[in-house]
């Protein structure tokens, strides 16, 4: 893959990671999360490639 492709991919994934963390943190600040565990799911789609990728996990709130 080309350097341009790799750079655009990394830039996109960095934006996804940073903005996702920000919105999760904000939502958790506004909720009663003490010791609770939340199921999380991210769905990545690229329509032109007929791609759908699902990532699931758990996020535990702080006490």
Backbone atoms as SQL, in Angstrom:
CREATE TABLE atoms (id INTEGER PRIMARY KEY, chain TEXT, resi INTEGER, resn TEXT, atom TEXT, x REAL, y REAL, z REAL);
INSERT INTO atoms VALUES
  (1, 'A', 1, 'UNK', 'N', 0.838, -1.179, 0.000),
  (2, 'A', 1, 'UNK', 'CA', 0.000, 0.000, 0.000),
  (3, 'A', 1, 'UNK', 'C', 0.887, 1.249, 0.000),
  (4, 'A', 2, 'UNK', 'N', 0.359, 2.315, -0.547),
  (5, 'A', 2, 'UNK', 'CA', 1.133, 3.550, -0.684),
  (6, 'A', 2, 'UNK', 'C', 1.229, 4.292, 0.638),
  (7, 'A', 3, 'UNK', 'N', 2.191, 5.191, 0.704),
  (8, 'A', 3, 'UNK', 'CA', 2.358, 6.029, 1.894),
  (9, 'A', 3, 'UNK', 'C', 1.135, 6.916, 2.115),
  (10, 'A', 4, 'UNK', 'N', 0.550, 7.430, 1.015),
  (11, 'A', 4, 'UNK', 'CA', -0.649, 8.273, 1.130),
  (12, 'A', 4, 'UNK', 'C', -1.803, 7.487, 1.738),
  (13, 'A', 5, 'UNK', 'N', -1.961, 6.246, 1.293),
  (14, 'A', 5, 'UNK', 'CA', -3.015, 5.387, 1.845),
  (15, 'A', 5, 'UNK', 'C', -2.792, 5.165, 3.338),
  (16, 'A', 6, 'UNK', 'N', -1.572, 4.796, 3.710),
  (17, 'A', 6, 'UNK', 'CA', -1.275, 4.539, 5.120),
  (18, 'A', 6, 'UNK', 'C', -1.507, 5.777, 5.982),
  (19, 'A', 7, 'UNK', 'N', -1.121, 6.941, 5.477),
  (20, 'A', 7, 'UNK', 'CA', -1.319, 8.181, 6.238),
  (21, 'A', 7, 'UNK', 'C', -2.795, 8.498, 6.401),
  (22, 'A', 8, 'UNK', 'N', -3.580, 8.346, 5.342),
  (23, 'A', 8, 'UNK', 'CA', -5.006, 8.648, 5.439),
  (24, 'A', 8, 'UNK', 'C', -5.705, 7.652, 6.354),
  (25, 'A', 9, 'UNK', 'N', -5.283, 6.393, 6.327),
  (26, 'A', 9, 'UNK', 'CA', -5.846, 5.369, 7.217),
  (27, 'A', 9, 'UNK', 'C', -5.529, 5.701, 8.676),
  (28, 'A', 10, 'UNK', 'N', -4.284, 6.016, 8.958),
  (29, 'A', 10, 'UNK', 'CA', -3.890, 6.343, 10.331),
  (30, 'A', 10, 'UNK', 'C', -4.598, 7.601, 10.834),
  (31, 'A', 11, 'UNK', 'N', -4.740, 8.592, 9.979),
  (32, 'A', 11, 'UNK', 'CA', -5.426, 9.831, 10.357),
  (33, 'A', 11, 'UNK', 'C', -6.890, 9.545, 10.695),
  (34, 'A', 12, 'UNK', 'N', -7.552, 8.739, 9.873),
  (35, 'A', 12, 'UNK', 'CA', -8.944, 8.376, 10.126),
  (36, 'A', 12, 'UNK', 'C', -9.078, 7.608, 11.438),
  (37, 'A', 13, 'UNK', 'N', -8.239, 6.590, 11.641),
  (38, 'A', 13, 'UNK', 'CA', -8.334, 5.772, 12.855),
  (39, 'A', 13, 'UNK', 'C', -8.009, 6.585, 14.113),
  (40, 'A', 14, 'UNK', 'N', -7.077, 7.516, 14.005),
  (41, 'A', 14, 'UNK', 'CA', -6.772, 8.395, 15.145),
  (42, 'A', 14, 'UNK', 'C', -7.979, 9.260, 15.479),
  (43, 'A', 15, 'UNK', 'N', -8.629, 9.811, 14.456),
  (44, 'A', 15, 'UNK', 'CA', -9.819, 10.631, 14.674),
  (45, 'A', 15, 'UNK', 'C', -10.921, 9.800, 15.321),
  (46, 'A', 16, 'UNK', 'N', -11.128, 8.583, 14.852),
  (47, 'A', 16, 'UNK', 'CA', -12.141, 7.695, 15.437),
  (48, 'A', 16, 'UNK', 'C', -11.836, 7.443, 16.903),
  (49, 'A', 17, 'UNK', 'N', -10.590, 7.111, 17.199),
  (50, 'A', 17, 'UNK', 'CA', -10.210, 6.796, 18.574),
  (51, 'A', 17, 'UNK', 'C', -10.355, 7.983, 19.509),
  (52, 'A', 18, 'UNK', 'N', -9.838, 9.126, 19.101),
  (53, 'A', 18, 'UNK', 'CA', -9.867, 10.319, 19.956),
  (54, 'A', 18, 'UNK', 'C', -11.295, 10.802, 20.174),
  (55, 'A', 19, 'UNK', 'N', -12.065, 10.925, 19.101),
  (56, 'A', 19, 'UNK', 'CA', -13.430, 11.438, 19.264),
  (57, 'A', 19, 'UNK', 'C', -14.314, 10.447, 20.011),
  (58, 'A', 20, 'UNK', 'N', -14.102, 9.157, 19.789),
  (59, 'A', 20, 'UNK', 'CA', -14.889, 8.149, 20.518),
  (60, 'A', 20, 'UNK', 'C', -14.602, 8.224, 22.008),
  (61, 'A', 21, 'UNK', 'N', -13.339, 8.343, 22.374),
  (62, 'A', 21, 'UNK', 'CA', -12.992, 8.450, 23.781),
  (63, 'A', 21, 'UNK', 'C', -13.627, 9.690, 24.407),
  (64, 'A', 22, 'UNK', 'N', -13.608, 10.786, 23.697),
  (65, 'A', 22, 'UNK', 'CA', -14.188, 12.023, 24.224),
  (66, 'A', 22, 'UNK', 'C', -15.682, 11.882, 24.485),
  (67, 'A', 23, 'UNK', 'N', -16.429, 11.307, 23.546),
  (68, 'A', 23, 'UNK', 'CA', -17.876, 11.201, 23.747),
  (69, 'A', 23, 'UNK', 'C', -18.228, 10.164, 24.808),
  (70, 'A', 24, 'UNK', 'N', -17.433, 9.104, 24.923),
  (71, 'A', 24, 'UNK', 'CA', -17.674, 8.109, 25.978),
  (72, 'A', 24, 'UNK', 'C', -17.425, 8.737, 27.339),
  (73, 'A', 25, 'UNK', 'N', -16.317, 9.454, 27.478),
  (74, 'A', 25, 'UNK', 'CA', -16.007, 10.101, 28.758),
  (75, 'A', 25, 'UNK', 'C', -17.089, 11.100, 29.143),
  (76, 'A', 26, 'UNK', 'N', -17.571, 11.884, 28.187),
  (77, 'A', 26, 'UNK', 'CA', -18.622, 12.861, 28.483),
  (78, 'A', 26, 'UNK', 'C', -19.903, 12.161, 28.935),
  (79, 'A', 27, 'UNK', 'N', -20.286, 11.108, 28.229),
  (80, 'A', 27, 'UNK', 'CA', -21.501, 10.374, 28.601),
  (81, 'A', 27, 'UNK', 'C', -21.362, 9.755, 29.988),
  (82, 'A', 28, 'UNK', 'N', -20.189, 9.257, 30.315),
  (83, 'A', 28, 'UNK', 'CA', -19.978, 8.628, 31.621),
  (84, 'A', 28, 'UNK', 'C', -19.956, 9.668, 32.740),
  (85, 'A', 29, 'UNK', 'N', -19.463, 10.874, 32.442),
  (86, 'A', 29, 'UNK', 'CA', -19.497, 11.947, 33.453),
  (87, 'A', 29, 'UNK', 'C', -20.931, 12.332, 33.783),
  (88, 'A', 30, 'UNK', 'N', -21.823, 12.219, 32.810),
  (89, 'A', 30, 'UNK', 'CA', -23.215, 12.621, 32.987),
  (90, 'A', 30, 'UNK', 'C', -24.113, 11.489, 33.465),
  (91, 'A', 31, 'UNK', 'N', -23.536, 10.349, 33.794),
  (92, 'A', 31, 'UNK', 'CA', -24.329, 9.188, 34.220),
  (93, 'A', 31, 'UNK', 'C', -23.802, 8.665, 35.548),
  (94, 'A', 32, 'UNK', 'N', -24.630, 7.890, 36.225),
  (95, 'A', 32, 'UNK', 'CA', -24.207, 7.214, 37.446),
  (96, 'A', 32, 'UNK', 'C', -23.525, 5.916, 37.022),
  (97, 'A', 33, 'UNK', 'N', -22.189, 5.919, 37.034),
  (98, 'A', 33, 'UNK', 'CA', -21.453, 4.783, 36.492),
  (99, 'A', 33, 'UNK', 'C', -20.702, 3.983, 37.540),
  (100, 'A', 34, 'UNK', 'N', -20.821, 4.321, 38.790),
  (101, 'A', 34, 'UNK', 'CA', -20.016, 3.711, 39.849),
  (102, 'A', 34, 'UNK', 'C', -20.023, 2.189, 39.761),
  (103, 'A', 35, 'UNK', 'N', -18.883, 1.642, 39.375),
  (104, 'A', 35, 'UNK', 'CA', -18.696, 0.205, 39.352),
  (105, 'A', 35, 'UNK', 'C', -19.482, -0.544, 38.287),
  (106, 'A', 36, 'UNK', 'N', -20.219, 0.159, 37.459),
  (107, 'A', 36, 'UNK', 'CA', -21.011, -0.513, 36.427),
  (108, 'A', 36, 'UNK', 'C', -20.129, -0.865, 35.228),
  (109, 'A', 37, 'UNK', 'N', -20.514, -1.922, 34.540),
  (110, 'A', 37, 'UNK', 'CA', -19.840, -2.313, 33.305),
  (111, 'A', 37, 'UNK', 'C', -20.821, -2.130, 32.151),
  (112, 'A', 38, 'UNK', 'N', -20.341, -1.508, 31.102),
  (113, 'A', 38, 'UNK', 'CA', -21.181, -1.208, 29.949),
  (114, 'A', 38, 'UNK', 'C', -20.721, -2.018, 28.743),
  (115, 'A', 39, 'UNK', 'N', -21.673, -2.599, 28.020),
  (116, 'A', 39, 'UNK', 'CA', -21.371, -3.265, 26.762),
  (117, 'A', 39, 'UNK', 'C', -21.213, -2.183, 25.700),
  (118, 'A', 40, 'UNK', 'N', -20.138, -2.269, 24.936),
  (119, 'A', 40, 'UNK', 'CA', -19.878, -1.277, 23.894),
  (120, 'A', 40, 'UNK', 'C', -19.779, -1.983, 22.547),
  (121, 'A', 41, 'UNK', 'N', -20.198, -1.269, 21.512),
  (122, 'A', 41, 'UNK', 'CA', -20.110, -1.811, 20.157),
  (123, 'A', 41, 'UNK', 'C', -19.804, -0.672, 19.196),
  (124, 'A', 42, 'UNK', 'N', -18.861, -0.916, 18.305),
  (125, 'A', 42, 'UNK', 'CA', -18.524, 0.028, 17.243),
  (126, 'A', 42, 'UNK', 'C', -18.749, -0.689, 15.916),
  (127, 'A', 43, 'UNK', 'N', -19.427, -0.012, 15.014),
  (128, 'A', 43, 'UNK', 'CA', -19.678, -0.576, 13.682),
  (129, 'A', 43, 'UNK', 'C', -19.021, 0.333, 12.655),
  (130, 'A', 44, 'UNK', 'N', -18.079, -0.222, 11.912),
  (131, 'A', 44, 'UNK', 'CA', -17.394, 0.508, 10.847),
  (132, 'A', 44, 'UNK', 'C', -17.968, 0.042, 9.516),
  (133, 'A', 45, 'UNK', 'N', -18.426, 0.984, 8.723),
  (134, 'A', 45, 'UNK', 'CA', -18.943, 0.629, 7.401),
  (135, 'A', 45, 'UNK', 'C', -18.263, 1.464, 6.327),
  (136, 'A', 46, 'UNK', 'N', -18.010, 0.822, 5.218),
  (137, 'A', 46, 'UNK', 'CA', -17.563, 1.503, 4.002),
  (138, 'A', 46, 'UNK', 'C', -18.472, 0.977, 2.905),
  (139, 'A', 47, 'UNK', 'N', -19.465, 1.775, 2.561),
  (140, 'A', 47, 'UNK', 'CA', -20.492, 1.338, 1.615),
  (141, 'A', 47, 'UNK', 'C', -19.915, 0.903, 0.273),
  (142, 'A', 48, 'UNK', 'N', -18.980, 1.699, -0.243),
  (143, 'A', 48, 'UNK', 'CA', -18.428, 1.407, -1.573),
  (144, 'A', 48, 'UNK', 'C', -17.671, 0.081, -1.631),
  (145, 'A', 49, 'UNK', 'N', -17.226, -0.399, -0.481),
  (146, 'A', 49, 'UNK', 'CA', -16.508, -1.681, -0.422),
  (147, 'A', 49, 'UNK', 'C', -17.391, -2.803, 0.111),
  (148, 'A', 50, 'UNK', 'N', -18.657, -2.489, 0.380),
  (149, 'A', 50, 'UNK', 'CA', -19.580, -3.455, 0.970),
  (150, 'A', 50, 'UNK', 'C', -18.967, -4.059, 2.234),
  (151, 'A', 51, 'UNK', 'N', -18.418, -3.174, 3.077),
  (152, 'A', 51, 'UNK', 'CA', -17.706, -3.581, 4.285),
  (153, 'A', 51, 'UNK', 'C', -18.487, -3.183, 5.522),
  (154, 'A', 52, 'UNK', 'N', -18.638, -4.119, 6.430),
  (155, 'A', 52, 'UNK', 'CA', -19.160, -3.832, 7.765),
  (156, 'A', 52, 'UNK', 'C', -18.314, -4.628, 8.751),
  (157, 'A', 53, 'UNK', 'N', -17.675, -3.906, 9.666),
  (158, 'A', 53, 'UNK', 'CA', -16.799, -4.519, 10.671),
  (159, 'A', 53, 'UNK', 'C', -17.321, -4.119, 12.044),
  (160, 'A', 54, 'UNK', 'N', -17.558, -5.105, 12.910),
  (161, 'A', 54, 'UNK', 'CA', -18.112, -4.858, 14.240),
  (162, 'A', 54, 'UNK', 'C', -17.080, -5.223, 15.297),
  (163, 'A', 55, 'UNK', 'N', -16.888, -4.309, 16.237),
  (164, 'A', 55, 'UNK', 'CA', -16.005, -4.548, 17.371),
  (165, 'A', 55, 'UNK', 'C', -16.851, -4.386, 18.630),
  (166, 'A', 56, 'UNK', 'N', -16.804, -5.373, 19.520),
  (167, 'A', 56, 'UNK', 'CA', -17.547, -5.294, 20.774),
  (168, 'A', 56, 'UNK', 'C', -16.586, -5.416, 21.945),
  (169, 'A', 57, 'UNK', 'N', -17.011, -4.886, 23.063),
  (170, 'A', 57, 'UNK', 'CA', -16.194, -4.965, 24.267),
  (171, 'A', 57, 'UNK', 'C', -16.962, -4.441, 25.464),
  (172, 'A', 58, 'UNK', 'N', -16.257, -4.318, 26.566),
  (173, 'A', 58, 'UNK', 'CA', -16.867, -3.831, 27.802),
  (174, 'A', 58, 'UNK', 'C', -16.033, -2.672, 28.336),
  (175, 'A', 59, 'UNK', 'N', -16.740, -1.690, 28.914),
  (176, 'A', 59, 'UNK', 'CA', -16.084, -0.546, 29.549),
  (177, 'A', 59, 'UNK', 'C', -16.615, -0.480, 30.976),
  (178, 'A', 60, 'UNK', 'N', -15.694, -0.459, 31.936),
  (179, 'A', 60, 'UNK', 'CA', -16.086, -0.421, 33.334),
  (180, 'A', 60, 'UNK', 'C', -15.907, 0.973, 33.891),
  (181, 'A', 61, 'UNK', 'N', -16.949, 1.483, 34.537),
  (182, 'A', 61, 'UNK', 'CA', -16.893, 2.807, 35.148),
  (183, 'A', 61, 'UNK', 'C', -16.073, 2.790, 36.424),
  (184, 'A', 62, 'UNK', 'N', -15.532, 3.939, 36.764),
  (185, 'A', 62, 'UNK', 'CA', -14.755, 4.068, 37.992),
  (186, 'A', 62, 'UNK', 'C', -15.674, 4.254, 39.181),
  (187, 'A', 63, 'UNK', 'N', -15.184, 3.855, 40.323),
  (188, 'A', 63, 'UNK', 'CA', -15.939, 4.063, 41.571),
  (189, 'A', 63, 'UNK', 'C', -15.786, 5.485, 42.051);
